[in-house]
Each structure stands twice: as C-alpha cells, then as structure tokens.
Amino acid sequence: MTSRPRFVLSFLAAFCVLISTAFVPAHAQNPNVRVYLMRGLANVFSYGMDDLAGKLQAKGISATVYEYGQWPQLAEDAVAWSKAHRKAPVVIIGHSLGADAAIEMAERMTALGVPPRLVVTFDPVGVTAVANTGGRFVNYFQNNNGFGKSLATGAGFKGQLANRNLDNAATLDHFNIEKSPTLHAEVIKMIQALAVRPKPKPVAPPSQPAPSVVPSPSLAAPATSERAESAVATAPQLTR
C-alpha cells in the first residue's frame, strides 16, 4: 500500500474515533462527594485506578486520577473544595505507592482541618500505620505477594480501620489487585452511600396564639342606653 492511501485510512480512523467520543453522553457530577485516585510507581502501573474512576464518573460521581507524588497539593485542593461545599465528603483511593500517598494525604488533610471521610488502599508497600487522622480506612492487601502490607493504627488515629486480607484470592496479585471488578463494586457502593446527603429535618412552624373569643352581638349585654330605658320602665311611678 502506498503512503497516500495509508495516510487517508489513518486519517479516517482518527476521525471516526473523534466523532465517536464527541457524542458520549456527559454525566452530571454529584456535588456531594469528590474522589481522588492515585496510581503507583512511575505513573504507568495501577491503571485499575483509571477504570474505577470511569465507573464512578458513569454514576455521576466526580473522580479524577493523579500521580502519587501530587498528594501534598491534592490535600490542599481537597480541603478547599470540601469547605466550599459545606464540608462535603472527600474520598481518597490509591494503589501501591499511591496507597502510601493516600494515607499521607489523609493525615495532611486532617492537619488542615478537614479529614477525609473514606480512604481505600490497595496493597500499600511502604506505609504500615495510620496516625493523626480521622475517617474510615479500608485496606485491601495480600501478605503473600511480596509487596502488600496490612495497616495498623498509630498515635492520634480517630477513625475506623478495616484490613481485608486477600491471600486466598488466587487470581489476584500486586499488579492486578486494584483492577478487580468485585472490589470495584464494593468501593463504589461505599462511595455512593456517602454521596447521598441526608435531607434537613423539617422545621415545625411557630405556634400561633389562640384567638380571643368575641361574644356574638346577639349574646352581648345590652347597651348602656338600653339598660337605662329598662330601668325607667320598671321603676315604681310616684303619685302626686
């Protein structure tokens, strides 16, 4: 095939891709929760984070994937966003070095005054304790894959921590644990529960004072002039 037909075919293929993506329906983003996801080493692994973010976006939840080294700036961004949205919940998710960064980001957010509501870690590799933070932590890990670690609570921890040991999941390892559709479904369910902000309780209307009872004109006492005329009519007559 000559270069010209090959160029034309390549152009048409690119055009078709552009057209197909241009008409993908946009999903309204839920302003009640924001999700930060972080990949691991070299930002070239952990593409399960991208898959999970896409699933969340399809359900109308704001979710963005970042490189794990960005966590200090992300902590400040998350705190500012939450404060601007009536302390709306922030969720942090990370895999491998991204999981380590998720824990550090949670601690930084707490120091800035707004702890995350939920932190999900997939096989953290360096950080083994959670301290000086609040929120709910769920750690999916494997002790037998040479990388993953369980998490312990440290000084100042005021949240909840659940370690989920997946050693018996034979099809999982460090390089695909964050891609599991089953685990994705669990995480999405947890986030959806946060995205539903409870409606404010109705405020009872202020009590009204009881109306005063005004006697009906037909039952009211006779007027003064009428009482005077009645007295004159019934008084004894004096004879001359």
Order of alpha helices (4+ residues) and beta strands (2+ residues): alpha-beta-alpha-beta-alpha-beta-alpha-beta-beta-beta-beta-beta-alpha-alpha
